[in-house]
């Protein structure tokens, strides 16, 4: 995302999300615990716009996406979204579905790592939000369910049919997207859907520890690694190694690369600037 903006400044308050920032780590909390953090039209729009704002600022080094209460996110609100979409025409439905996809693209394309801290249910759109993150840190209560076929829709919602096979393989992805059966934490870890399995009730804490580690590291190197992981998913090998070569040549002209050599020579930890 381009860092160039017009006259707009960062939104001071978000109606549908709780946003906290400490030492370049932003924590975004889905905060409808009475509804298992079910998403509304406003929540989708806020996530899309917040990620765009943070990406332009370039001050954020890591983002944690969490859910308040008993679970991470139960998906789209049955009344406020599913009920409302029944009265929409095709153009309106296309606008809505494009918006949900824009949220996933924003998670994948933002220049900082995104960590999903998952406990309890991550269902439907909630499962896809976690899937789109760079890391999924979960405790034993976590369960993922891609429920789209259960409501008569395609399992390939919000980019799930693109992302999930690349995370867990085509066989597991076919089973999860077609049947919509829940996957509990032990199996999710076994098939690679979970990056880190924590002790009970420790997912949020572990996600913050990982976020701080990333925030203190070489931000530009992380950003370029994330960009290459996304860009090269569909590239032939020749194009991938050429893109790698161009990226490394640019980073070798950066301050962090020079700083690593100086720190190594002086036998001290590097002081990363993200440049």
PEKAMO-V657051 format. One record per residue. N is the residue number from 1. RES is the residue in one letter. PHI is phi in radians with two decimals (NA if undefined). BURIAL is I if it has 9 or more other ideal C-beta (glycine too) atoms within 8 Angstrom, else O. Layout:
# PEKAMO-V657051
n->[N:N]
res->[RES:RES]
phi->[PHI:PHI]
burial->[BURIAL:BURIAL]
This chain:
# PEKAMO-V657051
n->[1:2:3:4:5:6:7:8:9:10:11:12:13:14:15:16:17:18:19:20:21:22:23:24:25:26:27:28:29:30:31:32:33:34:35:36:37:38:39:40:41:42:43:44:45:46:47:48:49:50:51:52:53:54:55:56:57:58:59:60:61:62:63:64:65:66:67:68:69:70:71:72:73:74:75:76:77:78:79:80:81:82:83:84:85:86:87:88:89:90:91:92:93:94:95:96:97:98:99:100:101:102:103:104:105:106:107:108:109:110:111:112:113:114:115:116:117:118:119:120:121:122:123:124:125:126:127:128:129:130:131:132:133:134:135:136:137:138:139:140:141:142:143:144:145:146:147:148:149:150:151:152:153:154:155:156:157:158:159:160:161:162:163:164:165:166:167:168:169:170:171:172:173:174:175:176:177:178:179:180:181:182:183:184:185:186:187:188:189:190:191:192:193:194:195:196:197:198:199:200:201:202:203:204:205:206:207:208:209:210:211:212:213:214:215:216:217:218:219:220:221:222:223:224:225:226:227:228:229:230:231:232:233:234:235:236:237:238:239:240:241:242:243:244:245:246:247:248:249:250:251:252:253:254:255:256:257:258:259:260:261:262:263:264:265:266:267:268:269:270:271:272:273:274:275]
res->[X:X:X:X:X:X:X:X:X:X:X:X:X:X:X:X:X:X:X:X:X:X:X:X:X:X:X:X:X:X:X:X:X:X:X:X:X:X:X:X:X:X:X:X:X:X:X:X:X:X:X:X:X:X:X:X:X:X:X:X:X:X:X:X:X:X:X:X:X:X:X:X:X:X:X:X:X:X:X:X:X:X:X:X:X:X:X:X:X:X:X:X:X:X:X:X:X:X:X:X:X:X:X:X:X:X:X:X:X:X:X:X:X:X:X:X:X:X:X:X:X:X:X:X:X:X:X:X:X:X:X:X:X:X:X:X:X:X:X:X:X:X:X:X:X:X:X:X:X:X:X:X:X:X:X:X:X:X:X:X:X:X:X:X:X:X:X:X:X:X:X:X:X:X:X:X:X:X:X:X:X:X:X:X:X:X:X:X:X:X:X:X:X:X:X:X:X:X:X:X:X:X:X:X:X:X:X:X:X:X:X:X:X:X:X:X:X:X:X:X:X:X:X:X:X:X:X:X:X:X:X:X:X:X:X:X:X:X:X:X:X:X:X:X:X:X:X:X:X:X:X:X:X:X:X:X:X:X:X:X:X:X:X:X:X:X:X:X:X:X:X:X:X:X:X]
phi->[NA:-1.24:-1.40:-1.46:-2.26:-1.57:-1.54:-1.22:-1.96:-1.09:-1.10:-1.31:-2.56:-1.93:-1.27:-1.88:-2.43:-1.85:-2.13:-2.21:-2.33:-2.46:0.90:1.25:-1.86:-1.78:-1.94:-1.88:-1.96:-1.31:-2.15:-2.19:-1.07:-1.20:-1.98:0.91:1.00:-1.06:-1.47:-2.04:-0.98:-1.14:-1.13:-1.02:-1.11:-1.12:-1.06:-1.01:-1.29:-1.08:-1.09:-1.13:-1.11:-1.13:-1.17:-1.24:-1.23:1.10:-1.72:-1.47:-1.83:-2.86:-2.32:-1.90:-1.88:-2.33:-2.21:-1.51:1.58:-1.43:-2.74:-1.36:-2.94:-1.57:1.72:-1.22:-1.08:-1.06:-1.42:-1.34:-1.99:-1.08:-1.07:-1.19:-1.19:-1.13:-1.78:-1.54:-1.50:-1.08:-1.11:-1.17:-1.11:-1.14:-1.05:-1.12:-1.15:-1.15:-1.10:-1.10:-1.17:-1.13:-1.13:-1.11:-1.06:-1.11:-1.14:-1.28:-1.75:-1.16:-1.48:-2.42:-1.18:-2.02:-2.05:-1.59:-1.74:-1.94:-2.37:1.11:-1.40:-2.25:-2.13:0.97:-1.06:-1.10:-1.14:-1.25:-1.03:-1.12:-1.05:-1.25:-1.15:-1.32:-2.33:-2.09:-1.78:-2.39:-1.77:-1.08:-1.39:-1.14:-2.56:-1.88:-2.54:-1.63:-1.58:-1.07:-1.20:-1.16:-1.88:1.48:-2.01:-1.16:-1.20:-1.54:-1.74:1.03:1.52:-1.08:-1.25:-1.50:-1.37:-1.08:-1.07:-1.39:-1.65:-2.04:1.66:-1.13:-1.09:-1.12:-1.11:-1.05:-1.09:-1.21:-1.39:-1.37:-1.51:1.23:-1.25:-1.20:-2.02:-1.44:-0.91:-1.04:-1.23:-1.04:-1.18:-1.10:-1.60:1.61:-1.33:-1.81:-1.41:-2.55:-1.77:-1.79:-1.24:-0.97:1.28:-1.94:-1.10:-1.09:-1.10:-1.13:-1.12:-1.16:-1.08:-1.11:-1.08:-1.16:-1.05:-1.18:-1.13:-1.53:-1.65:-1.32:-1.04:-1.17:-1.11:-1.13:-1.06:-1.25:-1.09:-1.07:-1.09:-1.22:-1.03:-1.32:-1.16:-1.56:-1.01:-2.03:-1.61:-1.21:-1.02:-1.05:-1.19:-1.12:-1.21:-1.21:-1.14:-1.04:-1.10:-1.13:-1.12:-1.12:-1.08:-1.16:-1.17:-1.19:-1.59:-1.52:-1.19:-1.17:-1.14:-1.14:-1.12:-1.04:-1.12:-1.11:-1.15:-1.11:-1.15:-1.55:0.99:-2.46:-1.20:-1.17:-1.88:-1.26:-1.84:1.33:-2.24]
burial->[I:O:O:O:O:O:O:O:O:O:O:O:O:I:O:O:I:O:I:O:O:O:O:I:I:I:I:I:I:I:O:I:I:O:O:I:I:I:I:I:I:O:I:I:I:I:I:I:I:I:I:I:I:I:I:I:I:O:O:I:I:I:I:I:I:I:I:I:O:O:I:I:I:I:I:I:I:O:O:I:I:I:O:I:I:O:O:I:O:O:O:O:I:O:O:I:I:O:I:I:I:I:I:I:I:I:I:O:I:I:I:I:I:I:I:I:I:I:I:I:I:I:I:I:I:I:I:I:I:I:I:I:I:O:I:I:I:I:I:O:O:I:I:I:I:I:I:I:I:O:O:O:O:O:I:I:I:I:I:I:I:O:I:I:I:O:I:I:O:O:O:I:I:I:I:I:I:O:O:I:O:O:I:O:I:O:O:I:I:O:I:O:I:I:O:I:I:I:O:O:O:I:I:I:O:I:I:I:O:I:I:I:O:I:I:O:I:I:I:I:I:I:I:I:O:I:I:I:O:I:O:I:O:O:I:O:O:O:I:I:O:O:I:I:O:O:I:O:O:O:I:O:O:I:O:I:I:O:I:I:O:O:I:O:O:O:O:O:O:I:O:I:O:O:O]
